């Protein structure tokens, strides 16, 4: 900066117009080079006539970008002078020389990427552990791993409990939280964190690398490789926290459950008539299904999620809702509401068809994948900067952990969207089933599940002596059901004409979610 300030000041017929400096950013793309983009805007506004830069590689390391932007600047009457290369775009032969020299600068980026990869491979061969110091159970110092016994005990507990086959990862997390074992933020361990822990070969003393590859050094696009292409081997320099037999047993169980979950992903979301339709007024959480065994046989009921997680005292004391009671209530509502069968049938089917067509779960899932890819590229860049001593260890750890948290959140969202996408593909079949149920079993609502199909959602309130339900139907009507000494009372909640459109809009949104 001082050099070029003096360089310009020494020429009396020049007037200094400003600096455009991007520090610590790659020249392979202009997307994140804020000063470069500001320079282009100022050139279009006619704020300067000549741009001075040290060399072509400081302007851009992408051949196409170099040519494109120098030509655009030239069309605006702005020349670019590359001092070290003694090249000015105002001269006749500038474009040919610029093309050749930009190609050389771009190839330097490729060679730098290869040198970084070479350095990574040599470090691994010498037993150095790369990456951040954030693997639970280990501490990294001078490129070597040592065991943190306090954290290692948590890892061993997760493997032992899960490998027994009785509990899932969420139950393991709840049990640990009950015993005061939480993550670094004081929260219950997330499902994704425990799943990643179980699948990490380090815990059995194995090295695992080459999971990702850079498809294009210019765009930094990264792709995850198939497991068969990973580099894995037993490494005596990595202290094992669990035996290989325990690790293999836990991962076999994890893979088996994952395969079964994918097979039944769509079915699980709507396996029962009231799945995902009952919500707690106090917590906003969904109600979960449970079956009680008594003398007369099994009885299906529903509890708030907080009750299932922490019990009645610490979780939720909302009343238990029985499916048989819901069937009876909704059958009565259906008989009161449906006084014109054909009109209701056609209206409901048309409504569901419109809402099904408006869903774009696949597009949202693609957006999530792009964000995850961008975060992984960011992590690779942070690692490269750290290894080149351009980024301190503390700052690297902070930024890397922030990226990991974002990836974990996006992964959870992606799984949800994938399940929604599967449900969307079944929409047509579900519409046919709905029409058949409406037309052939009109009078027998409770037994056929007609009432449950017409229920959009129900909010469960607790009150002395029983339960109160707000029933939101897909027709846009709202009913109130209250349990009293003499039975269940039903009434339609009166609304003004001004509220009708809002209620319909909310009903549309809720039905879209269910679809």
C-alpha positions in Angstrom: 0.0 0.0 0.0 2.8 2.4 0.9 4.7 1.6 -2.3 1.7 2.3 -4.6 0.8 5.4 -2.6 4.3 6.8 -3.3 4.1 5.4 -6.9 1.0 7.4 -7.7 2.1 10.5 -5.8 5.3 10.7 -7.8 3.3 11.3 -11.0 1.9 14.8 -10.8 -0.5 14.4 -13.7 -2.2 11.5 -11.8 -4.9 11.9 -9.2 -5.3 9.2 -6.6 -8.9 7.7 -6.7 -8.9 5.0 -4.0 -7.8 1.5 -3.1 -9.6 -1.8 -3.7 -8.0 -4.5 -1.4 -9.3 -8.0 -0.6 -7.2 -9.7 2.0 -6.9 -13.4 2.5 -9.3 -14.4 -0.3 -8.6 -16.7 -3.2 -8.4 -15.1 -6.7 -10.0 -18.1 -8.4 -13.5 -16.5 -8.2 -14.8 -12.9 -7.7 -18.0 -14.0 -5.8 -16.6 -13.1 -2.3 -14.2 -10.4 -3.3 -16.2 -7.4 -2.1 -13.6 -4.8 -2.9 -13.2 -6.2 -6.4 -16.9 -6.0 -7.0 -17.0 -2.5 -5.6 -14.2 -1.6 -8.0 -16.3 -2.7 -10.9 -19.3 -0.7 -9.7 -17.1 2.4 -9.4 -15.7 1.9 -12.8 -19.2 1.7 -14.3 -19.9 5.0 -12.4 -16.8 6.6 -14.1 -14.9 7.3 -10.9 -11.5 6.4 -12.3 -9.6 6.0 -15.6 -6.7 3.6 -14.8 -6.4 0.6 -12.5 -3.0 -0.3 -11.3 -2.2 -3.8 -9.9 1.0 -5.6 -9.1 0.5 -8.6 -11.3 -2.1 -10.7 -13.1 -2.4 -13.2 -10.3 -3.4 -10.3 -7.9 -6.2 -9.3 -10.3 -7.6 -12.8 -11.0 -6.3 -16.4 -11.1 -9.1 -17.4 -13.5 -8.3 -17.0 -17.2 -11.9 -16.3 -18.2 -12.4 -13.8 -15.4 -9.2 -11.9 -16.3 -10.3 -11.5 -19.9 -13.9 -10.8 -19.2 -13.4 -8.1 -16.6 -10.4 -6.4 -18.4 -12.6 -6.2 -21.5 -15.5 -4.8 -19.6 -13.2 -2.2 -18.0 -11.8 -1.3 -21.4 -15.3 -0.8 -22.8 -15.9 1.6 -19.9 -12.7 3.6 -20.9 -10.7 2.1 -18.0 -7.3 0.6 -18.6 -5.6 -1.9 -16.3 -1.8 -1.8 -15.8 -0.1 -4.9 -14.4 3.2 -3.5 -13.2 5.3 -6.6 -12.6 4.2 -8.0 -16.0 4.7 -4.7 -17.7 1.3 -5.1 -19.4 -1.3 -2.5 -20.0 -4.7 -3.3 -21.6 -4.7 -0.1 -23.5 -1.9 -1.4 -25.8 -2.9 -3.3 -29.0 -1.3 -6.7 -28.2 -2.6 -6.7 -24.6 -5.3 -9.3 -25.0 -3.0 -12.0 -26.4 -0.4 -11.5 -23.7 -3.1 -11.3 -21.0 -4.6 -14.7 -22.1 -1.2 -16.4 -22.0 -0.2 -14.9 -18.6 -3.6 -15.5 -17.0 -3.4 -19.2 -18.0 -0.1 -19.3 -16.2 -1.6 -17.7 -13.1 -4.5 -20.1 -13.2 -2.2 -23.1 -13.5 -0.3 -21.9 -10.4 -3.6 -22.3 -8.5 -3.8 -25.9 -9.7 -0.2 -26.6 -8.7 -0.8 -25.0 -5.3 -3.8 -27.3 -4.7 -1.7 -30.3 -5.6 1.1 -29.2 -3.2 -1.5 -28.8 -0.4 -2.8 -32.3 -1.1 0.7 -33.7 -1.3 1.5 -32.1 2.1 -1.7 -33.6 3.6 -0.7 -37.1 2.4 2.9 -36.8 3.7 1.6 -35.6 7.1 -0.8 -38.6 7.3 2.1 -41.0 6.4 4.1 -39.5 9.2 1.4 -40.1 11.7 0.2 -36.5 12.1 -3.5 -36.1 12.8 -5.0 -33.3 10.7 -8.1 -31.3 11.4 -9.5 -29.6 14.5 -9.1 -30.7 18.1 -12.9 -31.5 18.5 -13.1 -35.3 18.5 -14.8 -36.3 21.7 -12.6 -38.5 23.9 -9.3 -37.2 22.4 -7.0 -34.3 22.7 -4.7 -33.3 19.8 -1.2 -32.0 20.5 1.7 -31.7 18.1 -0.3 -33.7 15.5 -0.8 -36.7 17.8 -3.9 -37.9 19.7 -4.1 -38.6 23.4 -7.1 -40.0 25.4 -9.2 -37.7 27.5 -10.5 -40.2 30.0 -13.5 -38.1 31.1 -14.8 -37.8 27.6 -13.7 -41.3 26.7 -16.1 -42.7 29.3 -19.0 -41.0 27.5 -18.0 -42.6 24.2 -17.7 -46.1 25.7 -21.1 -45.7 27.4 -22.7 -44.8 24.0 -21.2 -47.8 22.3 -22.1 -50.2 25.0 -25.7 -49.1 25.5 -26.4 -48.9 21.8 -24.7 -52.2 20.9 -27.1 -54.0 23.3 -29.8 -53.5 20.7 -32.5 -52.5 23.1 -32.2 -48.7 22.9 -32.0 -46.2 20.0 -29.8 -43.2 19.9 -32.5 -40.9 21.2 -33.1 -43.1 24.3 -29.3 -43.2 24.9 -29.2 -39.4 24.8 -32.1 -39.1 27.2 -30.6 -41.6 29.6 -27.3 -39.7 29.6 -29.1 -36.3 30.2 -31.0 -37.9 33.1 -27.6 -38.8 34.6 -26.2 -35.3 34.0 -24.1 -36.2 30.9 -24.6 -33.5 28.3 -22.6 -32.0 25.4 -20.3 -29.0 25.6 -23.2 -26.6 25.5 -25.0 -28.3 28.4 -27.7 -29.8 26.2 -28.8 -33.3 25.5 -26.6 -34.9 22.9 -28.1 -34.6 19.4 -29.0 -37.6 17.4 -26.7 -36.6 14.6 -23.8 -36.2 17.0 -24.2 -39.7 18.4 -24.7 -41.2 15.0 -21.4 -39.6 13.8 -19.7 -40.8 16.9 -20.7 -44.4 16.3 -19.5 -44.3 12.7 -16.1 -42.8 13.5 -13.4 -45.5 12.9 -11.0 -43.6 15.2 -12.7 -45.0 18.2 -11.6 -48.5 17.3 -8.0 -47.4 16.5 -8.4 -47.1 12.7 -7.4 -44.3 10.3 -10.2 -43.2 7.9 -9.5 -40.6 5.2 -10.2 -39.6 1.6 -13.9 -39.3 2.2 -14.3 -36.2 0.0 -12.6 -35.1 -3.2 -12.4 -31.7 -4.9 -14.1 -32.0 -8.3 -12.8 -28.6 -9.6 -10.0 -26.6 -8.0 -11.5 -23.4 -9.6 -15.0 -23.8 -8.2 -13.9 -25.7 -5.0 -16.9 -28.1 -5.6 -16.5 -31.1 -3.2 -18.2 -34.5 -3.5 -18.5 -37.3 -0.9 -16.9 -40.5 -2.1 -18.4 -44.0 -1.8 -17.3 -45.9 1.3 -15.4 -48.4 -0.9 -13.1 -45.5 -2.0 -12.2 -44.4 1.5 -8.7 -45.0 2.8 -9.0 -47.0 6.0 -6.5 -49.1 7.9 -5.6 -50.0 11.5 -3.3 -47.4 12.9 -1.3 -48.1 16.0 -0.7 -44.4 16.6 -4.5 -43.8 17.2 -5.5 -45.0 20.7 -8.6 -47.1 20.6 -11.5 -46.3 23.0 -13.6 -49.4 22.2 -12.8 -52.8 20.9 -13.2 -53.6 17.2 -15.8 -56.2 18.0 -18.0 -53.7 19.9 -17.5 -51.0 17.1 -18.4 -53.5 14.4 -21.5 -54.7 16.3 -22.8 -51.2 16.9 -22.3 -50.2 13.3 -23.9 -53.3 12.0 -27.0 -52.4 14.1 -26.8 -48.8 13.0 -26.7 -49.8 9.3 -29.6 -52.3 9.7 -31.8 -49.8 11.5 -31.0 -47.1 8.9 -32.0 -49.4 6.0 -35.3 -50.3 7.7 -35.9 -46.6 8.5 -35.5 -45.6 4.8 -37.8 -48.4 3.7 -40.5 -47.3 6.1 -39.8 -43.5 6.2 -43.0 -42.5 4.4 -45.2 -45.0 6.3 -43.9 -43.9 9.7 -45.1 -40.3 9.1 -48.7 -41.4 8.6 -48.8 -44.9 10.0 -51.7 -44.2 12.3 -54.8 -41.9 11.7 -53.8 -39.3 14.3 -50.0 -39.3 13.7 -48.7 -35.7 13.6 -52.2 -34.2 14.2 -52.4 -33.8 18.0 -50.4 -31.0 19.6 -50.0 -29.8 23.2 -51.4 -26.4 24.0 -48.7 -25.8 26.7 -45.5 -26.9 24.8 -46.6 -26.9 21.1 -45.0 -30.4 20.8 -46.7 -33.3 18.9 -48.4 -36.1 20.8 -46.8 -39.6 20.5 -48.6 -42.9 20.3 -48.6 -45.5 23.1 -50.5 -48.7 23.6 -51.7 -49.8 27.1 -52.5 -53.4 27.9 -55.4 -54.1 30.1 -57.9 -56.9 30.8 -60.1 -55.9 27.8 -57.1 -55.9 25.5 -54.7 -53.2 24.0 -55.8 -49.6 24.1 -54.2 -46.9 21.9 -53.6 -43.5 23.5 -51.5 -40.4 22.9 -49.2 -38.4 25.1 -47.3 -35.1 24.8 -43.7 -35.6 23.6 -42.4 -33.9 26.7 -44.2 -36.5 28.8 -42.6 -39.3 26.8 -39.2 -37.7 27.3 -39.3 -36.6 31.0 -42.4 -37.9 32.6 -45.4 -36.1 34.0 -43.6 -34.3 36.9 -40.7 -32.8 34.9 -42.1 -33.0 31.4 -45.9 -32.4 30.8 -49.0 -33.1 32.7 -51.4 -32.7 29.8 -54.2 -35.3 29.8 -54.0 -38.7 28.0 -56.0 -38.7 24.8 -57.5 -42.1 23.8 -58.0 -42.9 20.1 -61.4 -44.5 20.8 -62.6 -41.2 22.3 -61.3 -39.2 19.4 -63.0 -41.6 17.0 -66.3 -41.0 18.7 -65.9 -37.3 18.9 -64.9 -36.9 15.3 -67.7 -39.2 14.1 -70.2 -37.0 15.8 -68.6 -33.9 14.2 -68.6 -35.5 10.8 -72.3 -36.3 10.9 -73.0 -32.7 12.0 -70.8 -31.1 9.3 -71.5 -33.3 6.3 -75.0 -32.5 5.2 -74.1 -32.6 1.5 -71.9 -35.6 0.7 -71.2 -34.9 -3.0 -70.3 -31.3 -2.4 -68.0 -32.1 0.5 -66.3 -35.0 -1.3 -65.6 -33.0 -4.4 -64.5 -29.9 -2.5 -62.1 -31.8 -0.3 -60.5 -33.8 -3.1 -60.0 -30.6 -5.2 -58.5 -28.8 -2.1 -56.0 -31.6 -1.5 -55.0 -31.7 -5.2 -54.3 -28.0 -5.3 -52.2 -28.2 -2.1 -50.3 -31.2 -3.3 -49.3 -29.4 -6.5 -47.9 -26.4 -4.5 -45.3 -28.4 -2.5 -41.6 -28.2 -3.5 -39.8 -30.4 -0.9 -37.4 -31.6 -3.6 -36.3 -28.0 -4.3 -35.8 -27.2 -0.7 -33.8 -30.4 -0.2 -31.5 -29.4 -3.1 -31.0 -25.9 -1.5 -30.0 -27.7 1.7 -27.5 -29.8 -0.1 -26.0 -26.7 -1.8 -25.6 -25.0 1.6 -24.0 -28.1 3.1 -21.5 -28.3 0.1 -20.7 -24.6 0.6 -20.0 -25.1 4.3 -17.7 -28.1 3.6 -15.8 -26.0 1.1 -15.5 -23.3 3.7 -14.1 -25.9 6.2 -11.5 -27.0 3.6 -10.5 -23.4 3.0 -10.2 -22.8 6.8 -8.0 -25.9 7.1 -5.7 -24.8 4.2 -5.4 -21.3 5.7 -4.6 -22.8 9.1 -1.9 -25.1 7.7 -0.4 -22.2 5.8 -0.2 -20.2 9.2 -2.6 -17.6 7.8 -5.2 -18.4 10.5 -4.5 -18.8 14.2 -5.5 -22.1 15.9 -8.1 -20.4 18.1 -9.8 -18.7 15.2 -9.7 -21.8 13.1 -11.3 -23.9 15.9 -14.0 -21.2 16.4 -14.9 -20.9 12.7 -14.7 -24.7 12.1 -17.0 -25.5 15.0 -19.5 -22.9 13.8 -19.5 -24.5 10.4 -20.0 -28.0 12.0 -23.1 -26.7 13.9 -24.6 -25.3 10.7 -24.0 -28.6 8.8 -25.6 -30.5 11.7 -28.7 -28.3 11.5 -28.9 -28.6 7.7 -28.5 -32.4 7.8 -31.5 -32.7 10.2 -33.6 -30.4 7.9 -32.5 -32.4 4.9 -33.7 -35.7 6.4 -37.1 -34.1 7.1 -37.4 -32.8 3.6 -36.5 -36.2 2.1 -39.3 -37.8 4.1 -41.7 -35.1 2.9 -40.6 -35.6 -0.7 -41.4 -39.3 -0.4 -44.8 -38.4 1.0 -45.4 -36.0 -1.9 -45.0 -38.8 -4.4 -47.8 -40.8 -2.7 -50.2 -37.9 -2.8 -52.2 -39.2 -5.8 -52.8 -42.6 -4.2 -53.9 -40.9 -1.0 -56.4 -38.8 -2.8 -57.9 -41.9 -4.4 -58.1 -43.6 -1.0 -59.7 -40.5 0.5 -62.4 -40.3 -2.2 -63.1 -44.0 -1.8 -63.4 -43.7 2.0 -65.7 -40.7 1.7 -68.0 -42.2 -0.9 -68.4 -45.8 0.3 -68.3 -45.6 4.0 -70.0 -42.3 4.7 -72.2 -43.4 7.6 -69.5 -45.5 9.4 -67.0 -42.7 10.0 -65.3 -43.9 13.1 -64.5 -47.4 11.8 -63.2 -46.4 8.4 -60.9 -43.6 9.6 -63.0 -41.0 7.7 -63.2 -38.6 10.6 -59.4 -38.8 11.2 -58.8 -38.2 7.5 -60.8 -35.0 7.8 -59.1 -33.8 10.9 -56.4 -31.3 10.1 -55.1 -30.9 13.6 -56.2 -30.8 17.2 -54.8 -28.8 20.1 -55.1 -30.5 23.5 -55.8 -28.3 26.5 -55.8 -29.5 30.1 -58.7 -28.4 32.4 -60.0 -29.6 35.8 -61.8 -32.9 35.5 -60.9 -33.8 31.9 -59.7 -32.7 28.5 -60.6 -29.9 26.1 -59.9 -30.3 22.3 -59.8 -27.6 19.6 -60.6 -29.5 16.4 -59.4 -27.8 13.2 -61.0 -29.5 10.2 -59.7 -29.5 6.6 -63.0 -27.9 5.6 -62.0 -24.7 7.5 -64.3 -25.2 10.4 -63.3 -25.2 14.0 -65.0 -27.2 16.8 -64.6 -27.3 20.5 -65.0 -30.6 22.4 -65.0 -30.6 26.2 -65.1 -33.5 28.6 -67.8 -33.0 31.3 -69.4 -35.1 33.9 -72.3 -36.1 31.6 -70.1 -36.8 28.7 -68.5 -34.9 25.8 -70.0 -31.6 24.7 -69.6 -30.3 21.2 -70.0 -26.9 19.7 -68.8 -25.1 16.6 -66.7 -22.0 17.4 -68.4 -19.0 16.0 -66.3 -16.7 13.8 -66.9 -13.5 12.0 -66.9 -13.2 8.2 -63.7 -11.2 8.5 -62.0 -14.2 10.2 -63.2 -16.8 7.6 -60.4 -16.0 5.0 -57.7 -16.1 7.7 -59.1 -19.5 9.0 -59.1 -20.9 5.4 -55.6 -19.7 4.8 -54.4 -21.4 8.0 -56.2 -24.6 7.1 -54.6 -24.6 3.7 -51.1 -24.2 5.3 -51.8 -27.0 7.7 -53.1 -29.4 5.1 -50.1 -28.6 2.9 -47.8 -29.6 5.8 -49.8 -32.9 6.3 -49.6 -33.7 2.6 
